[in-house]
Amino acid sequence: MNPPALLLGLVVSTTAAAVVHLLRGATLRDLLSFWLLMQGGFWLGQVAALIFSDPFWAIGELHIVIALTGGLCAVLVFVVRHRRV
């Protein structure tokens, strides 16, 4: 994967983590947790899309939709498991 695709993936996943934090987060710890989970899920989704050769919404070598879906799933699992009552 080339450096511009890596940078775009980092920017997109960081922006998504920031939006989730604006909607759901409360502390700096939440922001860090969302960012780490989004990075992990995003890049796992990217690897899965590469393995299965999924051409759905790819920008160059970066499969935006599948990667974002992976990141959002990781964050959703975290939010559901650590719900504040």
GIHU-V371001 format. One line per field, one symbol per residue. ss: DSSP state (H for helix, E for strand, L for the rest). A space follows every 10 residues. Layout:
BEGIN
ss: ???
END
This chain:
BEGIN
ss: LLHHHHHHHH HHHHHHHHHH HHHHLLLHHH HHHHHHHHHH HHHHHHHHHH HLLLLLLEEL LEEHHHHHHH HHHHHHHHHH HLLLL
END
